[in-house]
Amino acid sequence: MNGYTYPVANVSYAGQNVELTDVKPNMLVSVSSANGLGRAVGDVQVTLEPTITGVISNIDSSTGTFTVNGVDLTFSSLPAHIQDGDWVMVSALPTAAGGYQVLSVVEFADSSLHGFYEVEGVVSNLDTNNQTFTLGTSLSVDYANAFIENGAMLSNGLWVEVTGEFTASTLNATNVEVEDYDDINDGTEVEGLVTWVANDQSLFELNYRGRFIVTNGTRFEDGFKALLKQGARVEVTSRRSGGSNIATEVEFEDERYDNDWADNDRDIEGVVQSTDVSTQSFVVCGVTVYTNHNTRYEDGLSFDTLNGKRIEVEAYVVNSDYIASEIGAEDSDD
């Protein structure tokens, strides 16, 4: 994994042990060891971290398209032995349009896991009154009866893991967890797509889950700082300092970029016309912009002080929702 070979103590998924033979190339996994170090040493614990698990349907081998849990996907390397009705694990990275770039599709080897539905993705179209939101471009999630891990506040633009029961076109959630990088150990290597970069490249977001600070001491491998842009696939090594993740090394994994990312940035300048505490959103230049716990405030601003202020906003778009990445005073030099 990531160029390293590990002796494996056990492999698990959803709290159940599975066989090492269930681990296939390009599956998303996490690796940990009992010593608590970032880069695992000795016998390691491997946890499968698929993006989507469920029943595959509507397979079209000529186009590489198929559906899992109501999510339409494309993967030209779909194994020929996988058929409609099989239970599968899909590993994927986010796309600019809120969809999924599939890395692998693996049939469940353990029949005891059949019936387990899981989908990860970016929250959009959050409706706190009806307790629903959208994952991907169209999957409706009903979280009215769900347990929200750690009492987290759901917001548009956050990456979440949802488990539950899939009926018709709705995932009825039993558990929702906001995914982040707040608790990763020093030296941990995290791979994924850059989903936002500050204009001065001093800060970037990975997989919609968390931010990493770039310093003069950050090393760049197989590339350089100017290549740090939305859509870049990177492997980041970091250390924790002052409640933030400091990028110690950024390794560029792939020179190919999804050109859609180039059109996903929005810069808006103007006076905030109104704010809505219930949705953690504000209106500027007639555009509703949502905030979440990843939103960075500068120049002494906070959500509570936005109304009536002249600001500049760096935002990205998910399913027509504008999500604020950074908010500062319009006339600031920062």
C-alpha positions in Angstrom: 0.0 0.0 0.0 1.4 3.4 -1.0 4.7 1.7 -1.9 5.0 -0.1 1.5 4.6 -3.8 2.3 2.9 -4.6 5.7 2.5 -7.9 7.6 -1.2 -8.1 8.3 -2.6 -9.2 11.7 -6.3 -9.0 10.7 -8.7 -7.4 8.2 -12.1 -6.1 9.2 -15.2 -4.3 7.8 -18.2 -3.0 9.6 -16.9 -4.5 12.9 -16.5 -8.0 11.4 -13.3 -9.8 10.6 -12.9 -10.8 6.9 -10.2 -12.6 5.0 -7.0 -11.0 3.7 -8.0 -12.5 0.3 -10.9 -10.1 0.3 -8.5 -7.1 -0.1 -8.1 -6.3 -3.8 -6.1 -3.8 -5.7 -7.3 -0.2 -5.6 -9.6 -0.8 -2.7 -9.7 2.0 -0.1 -8.4 0.9 3.3 -7.0 2.3 6.5 -4.0 0.7 8.1 -3.2 1.0 11.8 -1.1 -0.6 14.5 -1.2 -0.9 18.3 1.7 1.4 18.8 -0.4 4.5 17.8 2.3 5.7 15.3 1.1 7.3 12.1 3.0 5.0 9.7 2.1 1.5 10.9 4.9 -0.8 11.8 4.8 -4.5 12.8 1.7 -6.5 12.3 -1.1 -4.1 11.2 -4.8 -3.9 11.4 -6.5 -3.3 8.0 -10.0 -1.9 7.8 -11.8 -1.8 4.5 -13.1 1.7 3.7 -15.4 1.4 0.7 -17.3 4.4 -0.5 -20.4 2.5 -1.4 -21.7 -1.0 -0.5 -24.9 -2.6 -1.8 -26.5 -4.4 -4.6 -25.3 -3.8 -8.2 -27.8 -3.5 -11.0 -28.3 -2.1 -14.5 -24.9 -3.3 -15.7 -24.1 -2.3 -19.2 -20.7 -3.8 -20.1 -20.6 -1.9 -23.4 -20.5 1.5 -21.6 -19.1 0.4 -18.2 -22.1 1.9 -16.5 -24.0 0.4 -13.5 -26.0 1.4 -10.4 -25.4 0.7 -6.7 -27.9 1.9 -4.1 -29.5 4.2 -6.6 -26.2 5.8 -7.5 -25.3 5.7 -11.2 -21.6 4.9 -11.7 -19.1 4.3 -14.5 -16.1 2.0 -14.4 -14.6 0.6 -17.6 -12.7 -2.1 -15.7 -15.8 -3.7 -14.1 -14.9 -7.4 -13.5 -16.8 -9.6 -16.0 -17.8 -12.1 -13.3 -19.9 -9.4 -11.4 -23.6 -9.7 -12.3 -26.8 -7.8 -11.5 -27.9 -8.7 -8.0 -24.4 -9.2 -6.6 -23.4 -7.4 -3.4 -20.4 -5.2 -4.1 -17.9 -2.8 -2.5 -17.2 0.3 -4.5 -14.1 2.4 -3.8 -14.2 5.9 -5.3 -12.9 9.4 -5.0 -15.1 12.6 -5.3 -15.6 14.4 -8.6 -16.2 18.1 -9.1 -19.9 17.6 -9.8 -20.5 15.8 -6.5 -20.3 12.4 -8.1 -17.7 9.5 -7.9 -14.5 8.6 -9.7 -14.6 4.8 -9.3 -11.3 3.1 -8.4 -12.5 -0.5 -8.0 -15.6 -2.7 -7.7 -15.3 -5.9 -5.6 -17.9 -8.5 -5.1 -18.6 -9.4 -1.4 -16.8 -12.6 -0.5 -18.4 -12.8 2.9 -22.2 -13.6 2.7 -22.7 -12.5 6.3 -22.2 -8.9 5.1 -24.9 -9.1 2.5 -27.7 -6.7 3.4 -25.3 -4.0 4.6 -25.9 -0.7 2.8 -23.4 2.1 3.0 -22.8 5.3 1.0 -20.3 8.0 1.5 -20.4 11.4 -0.2 -20.9 15.2 0.0 -24.0 16.5 1.7 -26.1 18.8 -0.5 -29.8 19.9 -0.5 -29.9 19.6 3.3 -33.5 20.0 4.6 -33.4 20.1 8.4 -37.2 20.3 8.6 -37.8 17.1 6.7 -34.5 15.6 7.8 -33.3 14.7 4.3 -30.3 15.4 2.2 -28.7 14.3 -1.1 -25.5 12.3 -1.6 -23.8 12.2 -5.0 -25.9 13.8 -7.6 -29.3 12.3 -6.8 -29.4 9.8 -3.9 -32.0 10.9 -1.3 -31.1 10.2 2.3 -33.7 10.3 5.1 -32.0 10.7 8.4 -35.1 11.2 10.6 -34.4 8.0 12.6 -30.6 8.0 12.3 -28.0 8.3 15.1 -25.6 11.1 14.4 -22.1 10.2 15.5 -20.6 12.5 18.1 -23.7 14.8 18.0 -22.2 16.4 14.8 -24.0 19.2 13.1 -24.9 18.3 9.5 -24.2 20.9 6.9 -24.0 21.2 3.2 -20.5 20.5 1.8 -19.5 18.0 4.5 -18.4 14.4 3.6 -20.4 11.9 5.5 -20.7 8.1 5.9 -24.3 6.8 5.9 -25.4 3.3 6.8 -29.0 2.1 6.7 -31.7 0.4 4.6 -32.2 1.1 0.9 -35.8 1.2 -0.3 -36.9 2.4 -3.7 -34.8 5.5 -4.4 -34.1 6.5 -0.7 -31.5 5.5 1.7 -33.2 5.4 5.1 -30.3 6.1 7.4 -29.7 4.4 10.8 -26.3 6.0 11.3 -24.6 9.1 10.0 -21.0 10.0 10.6 -19.2 13.2 9.5 -15.8 12.2 8.2 -12.8 14.4 8.9 -9.0 14.3 9.5 -9.1 15.9 13.0 -7.8 12.8 14.8 -5.1 11.5 12.5 -1.7 10.7 14.0 1.6 12.5 13.2 3.1 10.8 10.1 -0.1 9.4 8.8 -0.3 9.3 5.0 -3.6 10.2 3.5 -4.3 9.9 -0.2 -7.0 11.5 -2.3 -8.1 14.4 -4.4 -7.5 18.1 -3.6 -11.1 19.5 -3.4 -10.1 23.2 -2.6 -7.0 25.3 -2.5 -6.6 28.8 -1.0 -5.7 31.5 -3.6 -2.2 31.8 -2.0 -1.8 28.0 -1.8 -1.2 28.2 1.9 -4.0 25.8 2.7 -5.8 23.0 0.9 -8.7 20.6 1.4 -8.5 16.8 0.7 -11.5 14.7 -0.2 -13.9 17.4 1.3 -12.9 16.0 4.7 -10.3 18.3 6.1 -7.7 21.0 5.6 -3.9 20.9 5.5 -1.6 23.9 6.0 1.3 24.4 3.6 4.4 26.0 5.2 7.9 26.8 4.0 8.9 23.4 5.4 6.4 21.4 3.3 8.2 19.1 0.9 6.8 18.4 -2.6 7.6 15.1 -4.3 7.1 14.3 -8.0 5.8 17.9 -8.5 5.9 21.3 -7.1 3.7 23.8 -5.2 2.2 25.3 -8.3 0.6 22.0 -9.2 -1.4 22.0 -6.0 -4.8 22.7 -7.4 -8.3 21.3 -7.4 -8.5 17.8 -8.9 -4.9 16.9 -8.2 -4.4 13.4 -6.8 -1.9 13.5 -3.9 -0.6 11.7 -0.9 -0.2 13.9 2.1 1.9 13.3 5.2 1.2 15.6 8.1 1.7 16.4 11.8 -0.8 17.9 14.2 -0.1 21.4 15.7 -2.3 23.8 17.4 -5.5 22.0 16.4 -4.5 22.0 12.7 -2.9 19.5 10.3 0.5 20.8 8.9 1.5 19.2 5.6 5.0 17.9 6.0 5.1 16.2 2.6 2.9 16.3 -0.5 3.5 13.7 -3.2 1.7 14.0 -6.5 0.2 10.7 -7.5 -1.1 11.3 -10.9 -0.6 14.0 -13.6 -4.1 13.7 -14.9 -6.8 16.1 -13.8 -10.5 16.2 -14.1 -11.0 19.4 -16.0 -14.4 19.9 -14.4 -12.6 21.0 -11.2 -11.3 24.1 -13.0 -14.9 25.4 -13.4 -15.9 24.6 -9.8 -14.4 27.6 -8.0 -16.5 30.7 -7.3 -15.3 34.0 -6.0 -18.0 36.4 -4.8 -17.6 39.9 -3.5 -20.3 42.1 -2.0 -22.3 43.0 1.0 -24.0 40.2 3.0 -27.8 40.8 2.7 -29.0 38.3 5.3 -28.0 35.3 7.3 -29.9 32.2 8.4 -28.7 30.5 11.5 -30.8 27.4 11.0 -29.2 26.6 7.7 -25.8 28.2 8.5 -26.1 30.2 5.2 -26.0 33.8 4.1 -27.0 35.7 1.0 -24.5 37.9 -1.0 -25.1 39.3 -4.4 -28.4 37.4 -4.5 -26.6 34.1 -4.0 -27.2 31.8 -1.1 -23.9 30.5 0.3 -23.7 27.7 2.9 -21.0 27.4 5.6 -19.8 24.4 7.6 -17.1 23.6 10.2 -14.5 23.6 7.4 -15.2 27.2 6.4 -12.3 29.4 7.2 -13.0 33.0 8.5 -10.4 35.7 8.2 -10.0 39.4 9.3 -11.9 38.8 12.6 -15.1 37.7 10.9 -17.4 34.9 12.1 -20.7 33.7 10.9 -22.4 35.8 13.6 -20.8 39.0 12.3 -21.4 38.6 8.6 -24.7 40.4 8.2 -24.2 43.8 6.5 -20.4 43.2 6.1 -18.7 43.7 2.7 -16.9 40.4 2.1 -15.1 38.2 -0.4 -16.0 34.6 -0.5 -14.1 31.6 -2.0 -16.7 28.9 -2.7 -17.3 25.7 -4.6 -20.5 24.2 -6.0 -22.1 20.8 -5.2 -25.4 20.1 -6.9 -26.1 23.9 -7.3 -25.3 24.5 -3.6 -22.6 27.2 -3.0 -20.3 26.1 -0.2 -18.0 28.7 1.4 -14.4 27.6 1.8 -13.0 30.9 2.9 -14.5 34.2 3.9 -12.6 37.5 4.4 -13.2 41.2 4.4 -13.3 42.4 0.8 -10.7 45.2 1.2 -8.3 43.0 3.1 -4.8 42.4 1.7 -4.8 38.9 3.3 
